[in-house]
Amino acid sequence: MKTGHRSTAALRALPWIGPVLILIAGVVAFPAGYMLWTSTRTLSAYGQDRGPAGLANFRKLFAIEELGSVLLHTVVWVVAVVAITLVLSAGLAQFLNKDFPGRTAVRMAILVPWAASVVMTTTIFAYMLDPDVGIANRFLVDIGVLDRGFGFTKEAGPAFLVAIGVAVFVSIPFTTYTILAGLQAIPAEIEEAGRVDGAGVWQRYRYLTLPQLRPAIAVATVINIINVFNSLPILQVLTGSIAGFGADTTTTLTFKLIRQNQEVATAAAMSVLNFALIVVIIAVYVKLIRPAGEEAR
């Protein structure tokens, strides 16, 4: 009987959820399926299908000697950017939740990196750090920190660190506002109760505020993981001109396989690997954190 009621309810809801299901199928399911199918085909440098390839593209992908270091760079890239962004955004959200003169102007200013184009923002940083004409390098030379301009974006290691900094800079606005929304949803009575019980500032934040922020932090983390994992513009602008694989992640490796090596089929296999990695990472995170605050059943 319950099954019949559920079937009837599902049929009644279909006209309302049907368009959403069609949109999901067209925007998510079909591209993912086509990407998987493409990874098993033999493709020319121009994407022409020359027949089935089986798992040959994946074997060629895993035969790349630098793949291990690229995967390591990807882990460092995602973990560093997301962790630093969350810590800084939590502190900034706590500050913006206070009442002080000019708070509205400060809140609006925080949105600027989010509103600007990521490519434009990254390009500005690249020019600022240019060893010859960059204003940041010129400043460091003028105050005596450097003897001459340093190529922050000309070597793999420094360029990768700069990319992490830029990614944090452009990720902070969204994360800050997400956590700020969570803070404003916490009843003031909880904080007051902590004060009455004699809890210190850190104790109130750790045991009262932070648990209430769990859903907001979970949402911000998942979205940041997806965005950072696939953040090609920042890495391409800052590390794309560096020879070799010293600052590559799985995203830039995919781009390099297509643009430089013209290995479209191998790039398709890399895309499938990327998709699998991000699904696993998010699934593990959601399982461990339980963003809705639900207890295990």
C-alpha positions in Angstrom: 0.0 0.0 0.0 2.8 2.4 0.9 4.5 1.6 -2.5 1.3 2.6 -4.3 1.1 5.9 -2.4 4.7 6.6 -3.2 4.2 5.8 -6.9 1.2 8.1 -7.0 3.0 10.9 -5.2 5.9 10.6 -7.6 3.6 10.8 -10.7 2.0 13.9 -9.3 5.3 15.5 -8.7 6.7 14.7 -12.1 5.2 17.7 -13.9 7.0 19.9 -11.4 10.3 18.1 -11.2 10.3 17.0 -14.8 12.0 20.2 -16.2 14.7 20.0 -13.5 15.4 16.3 -14.4 15.6 17.2 -18.1 18.0 20.0 -17.2 20.2 17.8 -15.1 20.2 15.1 -17.8 21.2 17.7 -20.4 23.8 19.6 -18.4 25.3 16.9 -16.2 24.4 13.3 -17.2 24.9 13.6 -21.0 28.2 15.5 -20.9 29.6 13.1 -18.3 28.4 10.1 -20.3 29.9 11.5 -23.5 33.2 12.3 -21.8 33.4 8.7 -20.6 32.5 7.4 -24.1 35.1 9.7 -25.7 37.8 8.4 -23.4 37.4 4.9 -25.0 37.8 6.2 -28.6 40.7 6.8 -30.8 40.7 10.5 -31.7 42.8 12.5 -34.1 44.5 15.8 -33.1 41.4 17.6 -34.3 39.0 15.3 -32.4 38.0 13.1 -35.3 36.7 9.7 -34.1 38.8 6.9 -35.7 37.1 4.0 -33.9 37.2 2.2 -30.5 40.3 2.3 -28.3 39.2 0.3 -25.3 41.4 1.2 -22.3 44.4 2.2 -24.4 43.9 5.9 -23.6 44.0 5.2 -19.8 47.1 3.0 -20.2 48.8 5.8 -22.1 47.7 8.3 -19.4 49.1 6.2 -16.5 52.3 5.7 -18.5 53.1 9.4 -18.1 56.0 9.5 -15.7 55.0 12.8 -14.2 51.4 11.8 -13.4 52.4 10.9 -9.8 53.8 14.4 -9.1 50.9 16.0 -10.9 48.4 14.1 -8.6 50.5 15.2 -5.6 50.4 18.8 -6.8 46.6 18.5 -7.1 46.2 17.3 -3.5 48.4 20.1 -2.2 46.7 22.7 -4.4 43.1 21.7 -3.2 43.9 21.1 0.4 46.0 24.3 0.8 43.6 26.6 -0.9 40.5 25.3 0.8 42.0 25.1 4.2 43.6 28.6 4.2 40.4 30.0 2.7 38.2 28.5 5.4 40.4 29.7 8.2 40.7 33.3 6.9 37.0 33.5 6.0 35.9 32.2 9.4 37.9 35.0 11.1 36.7 37.6 8.6 33.1 36.5 8.9 33.4 36.8 12.7 34.7 40.3 12.3 32.0 41.3 9.8 29.3 40.0 12.2 30.2 42.7 14.7 28.7 46.1 14.7 31.2 48.8 13.8 31.3 52.1 11.8 31.6 51.5 8.1 30.6 47.8 8.3 28.5 48.0 5.2 31.3 49.5 3.1 33.7 46.8 4.3 31.2 44.1 3.5 30.8 45.6 0.0 34.6 45.8 -0.5 35.0 42.1 0.3 32.9 41.3 -2.7 35.3 42.9 -5.2 37.6 39.9 -5.8 34.5 37.7 -6.3 32.8 40.2 -8.7 36.0 40.6 -10.9 37.0 38.2 -13.6 39.4 35.5 -12.3 41.6 35.8 -15.4 41.7 39.6 -14.9 42.6 39.3 -11.2 45.3 36.7 -11.9 46.8 38.7 -14.7 47.0 41.7 -12.4 48.9 39.6 -9.9 51.2 38.3 -12.6 52.1 41.8 -13.7 52.6 43.0 -10.1 55.1 40.2 -9.6 56.9 40.6 -12.9 60.7 40.8 -12.2 61.2 43.7 -14.6 58.1 45.9 -14.4 56.1 44.6 -11.5 55.2 47.1 -8.8 55.6 44.5 -6.0 59.1 43.6 -7.1 60.0 47.3 -7.4 58.7 47.9 -3.9 60.8 45.0 -2.5 63.9 46.3 -4.2 63.3 49.9 -3.0 63.0 48.9 0.6 66.1 46.7 0.4 64.4 43.2 0.7 65.7 42.2 -2.8 68.7 43.3 -4.7 66.8 42.9 -8.0 63.5 41.7 -9.2 62.7 38.1 -8.5 60.7 35.9 -11.0 57.9 34.8 -8.7 55.9 33.5 -11.7 58.9 32.3 -13.7 59.8 29.3 -11.7 57.6 26.3 -10.9 57.8 26.4 -7.0 57.2 30.2 -6.5 54.6 30.3 -9.2 52.6 27.5 -7.6 52.7 29.3 -4.2 51.6 32.5 -5.9 48.7 30.6 -7.5 47.6 29.3 -4.1 47.6 32.9 -2.8 45.5 34.2 -5.7 43.1 31.3 -5.4 42.6 32.0 -1.7 42.1 35.7 -2.5 39.3 35.1 -5.0 37.7 32.3 -2.9 37.5 34.3 0.4 34.4 36.5 -0.6 32.0 33.6 -1.2 33.3 31.6 1.7 33.1 34.6 4.1 29.5 35.4 3.1 28.5 31.8 3.5 29.9 31.6 7.0 28.6 35.0 7.8 25.1 33.8 6.9 25.6 30.9 9.2 26.7 33.2 12.0 23.7 35.4 11.6 21.3 32.4 11.8 22.6 31.5 15.3 20.3 32.7 18.0 21.8 35.3 20.3 20.6 33.3 23.3 23.2 30.6 22.7 26.1 33.1 23.0 24.4 34.7 26.1 24.0 31.3 27.7 27.7 30.6 27.3 28.6 33.9 28.9 26.3 33.2 31.9 27.9 29.8 32.4 31.3 31.5 32.5 32.7 30.2 29.2 35.5 32.1 27.7 35.6 33.6 24.2 37.4 30.6 22.6 35.3 28.1 24.5 32.1 29.8 23.3 33.3 29.8 19.8 34.5 26.2 19.8 31.7 24.5 21.7 28.7 26.8 20.8 29.3 28.7 17.6 31.4 26.3 15.6 28.9 23.4 15.8 26.1 25.7 14.6 28.3 26.7 11.7 28.8 23.1 10.5 26.2 23.2 7.7 27.5 26.6 6.3 31.2 25.4 6.5 30.2 22.1 4.8 28.5 23.9 1.9 31.4 26.3 1.5 34.0 23.5 1.6 32.2 21.4 -1.0 31.8 24.3 -3.4 35.4 25.4 -2.9 36.7 21.9 -3.5 34.9 21.8 -6.9 35.9 25.3 -7.9 39.6 25.0 -6.8 40.0 21.5 -8.3 38.9 22.8 -11.7 40.5 26.2 -11.4 42.3 26.4 -14.8 42.4 30.2 -15.3 44.6 30.9 -12.2 47.1 28.0 -12.9 47.2 28.6 -16.6 47.9 32.3 -16.3 50.6 31.9 -13.6 52.2 28.6 -14.4 51.2 27.9 -18.0 54.4 29.3 -19.5 56.6 27.2 -17.3 58.2 24.3 -19.2 57.7 20.8 -17.8 55.3 19.5 -15.2 56.8 21.2 -12.1 53.6 23.2 -11.3 51.0 21.2 -13.1 47.8 19.8 -11.5 45.4 17.3 -13.2 43.5 20.3 -14.7 46.5 21.9 -16.3 47.8 18.5 -17.5 44.5 18.0 -19.3 44.9 21.4 -21.0 48.5 20.7 -21.9 47.6 17.3 -23.4 45.1 19.0 -25.7 47.0 22.2 -26.6 50.6 21.3 -26.6 50.7 17.5 -27.2 47.4 17.4 -29.2 46.5 14.1 -27.5 42.8 14.6 -27.3 42.0 11.0 -26.4 44.5 11.0 -23.5 43.0 14.3 -22.4 39.6 12.7 -22.4 40.9 9.9 -20.2 42.4 12.5 -17.9 39.0 14.2 -17.7 37.4 11.0 -16.6 40.1 10.6 -13.9 39.5 14.2 -12.8 35.7 13.5 -12.6 36.3 10.3 -10.5 38.7 12.1 -8.2 36.4 15.0 -7.4 33.4 12.6 -6.9 35.4 10.5 -4.4 36.8 13.5 -2.6 33.3 15.1 -2.1 31.7 11.7 -1.2 34.3 11.1 1.5 34.0 14.6 2.9 30.2 14.5 3.0 30.3 11.1 4.7 32.8 12.2 7.4 31.4 15.7 8.0 27.7 15.1 7.5 27.0 18.7 6.5 23.4 18.6 7.6 24.5 17.8 11.1 22.6 14.5 11.0 23.6 11.6 13.3 24.5 8.2 11.9 21.4 6.0 11.6 
